[in-house]
Amino acid sequence: FSIWMSATALSRRVLRVARPSFHASVRGIHVEKRLEELGYKLPAPPKSQANYVQCNQVGNIVYIAGHLPVPVSGEIVRGVVGKDLDLKEAQHAAQLCALNLISTLKAYLGDLDRVKKVVKVVGFVSSTDDFSEHHLVINGFSDTMGEVFGEKGRHARSAVGHHILPLNVPVEVEAIVEVED
């Protein structure tokens, strides 16, 4: 029994060490260089669309307002998931939210390497009543943050469905990020 336990414990250690992860490849690489390697271009930081600020910092925690899917071209993605957009298109819209949020962070912090941890994300998806894969839509955001920030980009998350979002966008994502001084 003790030999079996030792072998099991050893195999768990080996699996942890041997398991490949795209997150490990980001260690030691500057975030902006990583963005370039991934082929991502950041759009201009969005301006607030109403009476709020994009970032609100308390101590080393930055609360980032909801970001919309706006590509570098500036033409906002609009529509309802399950009607105007399919799952893949909605995931791409969520990815655009991530790139916009990263652009805001860069403008606010000056240096993306100051991001210590993406702590929490809340994603909102405008969808039809019969669409139930909101969590998969927000993976477009989460996967992008993991690719760009590595382990620091992994976060707790909520994905919520709505009938309509501001400006008729399919996705909006907000985040809480811990930063270094």
C-alpha positions in Angstrom: 0.0 0.0 0.0 2.8 2.5 0.9 4.6 1.6 -2.4 1.4 2.3 -4.4 0.9 5.6 -2.5 4.5 6.6 -3.2 4.1 5.8 -6.9 0.9 7.7 -7.1 2.4 10.7 -5.3 5.4 10.6 -7.6 3.2 10.4 -10.8 1.2 13.4 -9.6 4.5 15.4 -9.2 5.6 14.2 -12.7 2.3 15.1 -14.2 2.4 18.6 -12.7 5.9 19.2 -14.0 5.5 17.5 -17.4 2.1 18.9 -18.3 2.6 21.4 -21.1 0.9 24.8 -20.7 0.9 27.9 -22.9 1.0 29.9 -19.7 4.5 28.7 -18.8 5.9 30.1 -22.1 5.1 33.7 -21.1 7.4 33.8 -18.1 10.2 36.2 -18.5 8.8 37.8 -21.6 7.6 41.4 -21.5 3.9 41.7 -22.1 4.2 44.1 -25.1 6.7 41.8 -26.8 4.3 38.9 -26.2 1.5 40.9 -27.8 3.7 41.4 -30.8 4.6 37.7 -31.0 1.0 36.7 -30.9 0.2 39.2 -33.7 -2.2 41.3 -31.6 -2.5 45.0 -32.3 -4.0 47.1 -29.6 -6.8 49.5 -30.5 -6.7 53.1 -29.2 -7.8 53.1 -25.6 -11.6 53.6 -25.5 -13.1 56.8 -24.0 -15.9 56.6 -21.5 -19.3 56.5 -23.1 -21.1 58.0 -20.1 -20.4 59.5 -16.6 -17.7 57.1 -15.4 -13.9 56.5 -15.5 -12.2 53.6 -17.3 -10.0 52.7 -14.3 -10.4 53.3 -10.6 -7.4 52.3 -8.4 -7.6 51.6 -4.7 -4.2 50.6 -3.3 -2.7 48.1 -5.7 -6.1 47.0 -7.1 -7.4 48.5 -10.4 -11.1 48.2 -11.1 -11.6 48.4 -14.9 -14.9 49.5 -16.4 -16.7 47.3 -18.9 -15.1 47.2 -22.3 -16.8 46.7 -25.6 -15.7 44.8 -28.8 -14.0 47.4 -30.9 -11.4 46.4 -33.4 -8.4 48.5 -34.4 -10.5 49.9 -37.3 -12.8 51.5 -34.7 -16.1 50.1 -35.9 -17.9 48.6 -32.9 -19.2 45.0 -33.2 -23.0 44.9 -32.7 -25.7 42.3 -32.5 -27.2 39.5 -30.4 -25.5 36.2 -30.0 -27.7 33.4 -31.3 -29.4 35.7 -33.8 -26.8 38.0 -35.4 -23.6 36.3 -34.3 -22.7 32.6 -33.8 -20.5 31.2 -31.0 -17.2 31.8 -32.9 -18.1 35.3 -33.8 -19.1 36.0 -30.2 -15.8 34.6 -28.9 -14.0 36.9 -31.3 -16.0 39.8 -29.9 -14.9 38.8 -26.4 -11.3 38.7 -27.6 -11.7 42.3 -28.9 -13.0 43.2 -25.4 -9.8 41.8 -24.0 -7.6 43.7 -26.4 -9.5 46.9 -25.6 -9.1 46.3 -21.9 -5.4 45.7 -22.3 -5.1 48.9 -24.2 -6.8 50.8 -21.4 -4.4 49.2 -18.9 -1.4 50.2 -21.0 -2.6 53.8 -21.1 -3.4 53.8 -17.4 -0.3 52.0 -16.1 2.2 53.0 -18.7 3.8 49.6 -18.5 1.9 46.3 -18.9 4.6 44.5 -17.0 3.2 46.2 -13.9 0.2 43.7 -14.0 0.7 41.3 -11.1 -2.6 39.3 -11.5 -5.9 39.5 -13.3 -8.0 38.7 -10.3 -11.7 38.7 -11.4 -13.6 39.1 -14.7 -17.3 39.6 -15.3 -18.5 39.1 -18.8 -21.9 40.0 -20.1 -23.4 38.4 -23.2 -26.4 39.7 -25.1 -28.1 36.6 -26.4 -31.4 35.0 -27.5 -33.5 33.2 -24.9 -32.4 29.8 -26.2 -28.6 30.5 -26.2 -27.0 29.0 -23.1 -23.2 29.0 -23.9 -22.3 32.4 -22.3 -19.4 30.8 -20.6 -17.9 29.7 -23.9 -18.3 33.2 -25.3 -16.3 34.7 -22.5 -13.6 32.1 -23.0 -12.6 34.4 -25.9 -11.7 37.0 -23.3 -10.1 34.6 -20.8 -8.0 32.7 -23.4 -6.6 36.0 -24.7 -5.7 37.2 -21.2 -4.0 33.8 -20.6 -2.1 34.0 -23.9 -0.9 37.6 -23.2 -0.2 37.6 -19.5 0.5 33.9 -18.9 -0.3 32.6 -15.4 -0.9 36.2 -14.3 -3.8 36.3 -16.7 -5.7 33.4 -15.2 -8.7 34.7 -13.2 -11.9 34.0 -11.4 -14.9 34.7 -13.6 -18.6 35.1 -14.1 -20.4 35.0 -17.4 -23.9 36.4 -17.5 -26.5 36.5 -20.2 -28.6 39.6 -21.0 -31.3 40.5 -23.5 -29.6 43.7 -24.5 -26.3 45.5 -23.7 -25.3 49.2 -24.2 -25.0 50.2 -27.9 -26.3 46.8 -29.0 -23.0 45.1 -28.4 -22.9 41.3 -28.1 -20.3 41.3 -25.3 -19.0 43.6 -22.5 -16.3 42.6 -20.0 -15.0 44.3 -16.9 -12.1 43.2 -14.7 -10.3 43.6 -11.4 -6.5 43.6 -11.7 -3.7 43.6 -9.1 -0.7 45.8 -10.1 2.8 46.3 -8.8 3.8 49.7 -7.5 
